[in-house]
């Protein structure tokens, strides 16, 4: 009987709901930050690849 009463009380208890909601909000913020940083990283890599290509082209023009 104790387990049955405990489960009933646990299901009626709403004190932890706020913590769960804050956890979900935090998870959504972290996912957004990861997506933004991934996009930024891809743009930065592309920019540095373009710079590398330009420097290589100038070196080939000077040598050739």
C-alpha positions in Angstrom: 0.0 0.0 0.0 2.8 2.4 0.7 4.1 2.3 -2.9 0.7 3.0 -4.3 0.1 6.0 -1.9 3.6 7.3 -2.7 3.0 7.2 -6.4 -0.4 9.0 -6.0 1.3 11.7 -4.0 4.1 12.0 -6.5 1.7 12.4 -9.4 -0.2 15.2 -7.5 3.0 17.1 -6.5 3.6 20.1 -8.7 6.5 21.6 -6.8 9.1 20.3 -9.3 7.2 21.5 -12.4 9.0 24.9 -12.3 12.4 23.2 -12.3 11.5 21.1 -15.2 10.2 24.1 -17.1 13.4 26.0 -16.5 15.4 22.9 -17.6 13.5 22.8 -20.9 14.0 26.5 -21.5 17.7 26.1 -20.7 17.9 23.2 -23.1 16.3 25.2 -25.9 18.7 28.1 -25.3 21.7 25.8 -25.5 20.4 24.2 -28.7 20.0 27.7 -30.2 23.5 28.7 -29.2 25.0 25.5 -30.6 23.2 26.1 -33.9 24.3 29.7 -34.1 27.9 28.8 -33.2 27.9 26.1 -35.9 26.7 28.5 -38.5 29.3 31.1 -37.4 32.1 28.4 -37.5 31.1 27.4 -41.0 31.2 31.0 -42.2 34.6 31.6 -40.5 36.1 28.5 -42.1 34.8 29.5 -45.5 36.3 33.0 -45.0 39.7 31.7 -44.0 39.7 29.2 -46.9 39.1 32.1 -49.3 41.9 34.1 -47.7 44.2 31.0 -48.1 43.2 30.7 -51.7 43.9 34.4 -52.4 47.3 34.2 -50.7 48.2 31.1 -52.7 47.2 32.8 -55.9 49.3 35.8 -55.1 52.3 33.6 -54.3 51.9 31.7 -57.6 51.7 35.1 -59.5 54.9 36.4 -57.8 56.8 33.1 -58.5 55.5 32.5 -61.9 
